[in-house]
Amino acid sequence: LRKDFLKIINLGRKKGIKIALNPSKYQLAAPGIKEALRKVDILILNQEEASFLTGVPFQKENEIFKKIDEWVKGICIMTKGEKGVAVSDGKILYKAPSLKTKVLDETGAGDAFGSGFAAEYIKNGKIISAIQFAIANASANLKKIGAKEGLLENGEKRQKVKVQKEKL
């Protein structure tokens, strides 16, 4: 599994394909992972995974991002569950809270966030709107039962969160 995972990343990059990656802790432990991360355009991790990868406690966000930004030349995302998200482009750290949502089922919320961010970012190249869409997409998913339920349609009206920016 680990060899195939790294082969796929290398093949994608070789073919000029943009790569968004949401690896498991198992994949993060793969030999050569840091080399592979250099080929990733969007890296999506939760707090536990980001801490595991860097060896830095998850409360030290800036330190985590400084370390990850050495490996990933693209965008690094750290989801924090009900505490929101932090996103780095290597220069700016974007932070946003989650939307207050009555949670029926957490299944698929992380995937709804990641796919929502990637889709919106590909569509317009703007990190702030990608964060806003991703949070809204995950929030809509949390209100339904099932991994694919509640996902937003293109152009669907949605609540937006305020995104703060700070220099790294």
N, C-alpha and C positions, 0 to 999 in steps of 0.2 A: 504493500500500500504506500509506504513512504517513497519508494523509488518512483512509482507511477505518479504520485503527487508532484514530485519535483520535475519529472519528465514533462508533464503536462504544462507546467509553468514555463519551462524552457522552450517547449514547442510553440506555445502561444506567443511568447516574446519574439522568437525567431521568425514567426509568420506576421509580426507587426500587430498582433491583437492586443488591445488594452486589457489589462488584467485587474479585476476586483477580486480580492481574496478574503474569505472569512474562515480561517483555519481553526481546527480543533486544537486542544492542548496536545493531543497525540501528534498531530502534524507539526506543531511548533517545536516538538522535541526531536524532529527528524534531523539527521546529520545534513549539514549544508543549508539549513533553513535561512540563515542570515544572508547567504549568497543568493538564494531564491528571492528573498524579500527585495533585493535591489532591482528586481525585474517587475515588481508589482506597482500598479498605478493607484489603487485604492486598497488599503489594508483595514479590515474591520475586526476589532477585538472587543471583548468585554473586559471589565476591570481585572478579573482574575487572570485571564489570558495575557493581558498586557503586563501585569506584574510578573507572571511566570516567565514570559519571554525575556524581560529585561532584568529580572532579579531585584527590581525596585518595588517597595510597598505601593499598593495602588493609590494610596492617599497622596502620594508625591507625583501628581500629574505632570508638572513641568519637567521633572527629571525623567519620567517615563518617556515623554514625547521627545526630549532631547536625544535620548538613546535610540529610540525607534527611528527618528528622523535621520540618524546616521546611516541606517540600513535602507530605509524606504525613501525614494526620491519623490514619490507622489504624495497622496493624502493618507493620513493615518487617523483612524477613528477609534475612540474608546467609549463604548456604551456603558452606562452606569445605572441601568434599570430605571427605577422611579426617580432617581436623581438626575436623569437627563443624559447628556452626551458632551464629550469634548472632542474637537477635531483640529488637527494640525496640518498645515500645508508646508511646514518647515520654517515659516517665518512668523505666522500668526496662529494663535490658539483661539479657536471659536468655541464658546460654551453656550449651551442652551438647556433649559429645564425640560422635563417631560410635561406632557399635558395631564391635568388631573382627569383621571378616567376611572370609571367603575369597571374593574377587571373581572371578566367572566372566565377567561382562559388565557394563560401566558404562552401556550403553544404557538410557535411561529412568529412571535413579536420581534425577536432579533432578526429573523430572516426578512420580515416585512420592513424593518428599518433599513437593513443592508441593501435589499433590492430597490427600495424606494430611493435611497440616497444615490445609488449607482445610476438608476434610470433618470432621475432629475438632473444629476450632474452631467450625464452624457447629453441630455436634451439642451441644457443652456450653459454649462460650464461655470455655474455660480454656486459656490460652497454654501452660502447662507440659504438660498432657496432650496438647495438639496437637503440641508439639515431640516428645514421647516417641513418639507414634504415627507421626509423619512420619519420624523416624529409623528406627524399626522397619520401616516400610513400604519405605523406600529400601534398608535393609539386606537385607530379604527379596528385593527385586528384584535386588540385586547378586549374589545366590547362584544366580541362574538366567540362562539365555541368552534374551534378548528383552526388549523394552521393557515388555511387559505381564505378564511372567511373575513369579510369586512374590508378587504383591501380596497384602496381608493382607485377610482377610474380617472383617466386623464381628464383634467379640467374640472373635476369634482370640487365643489366648494369645501374649504377646510379651514379650521382654526389655525392661526400662525402663532408660533412662539417667538419671543424676542431673543435674538442671538447676540451675545456679547463678544467683543474681540479684544485680545491683548497680545502684545508682542512676546515672543518666546525669548 
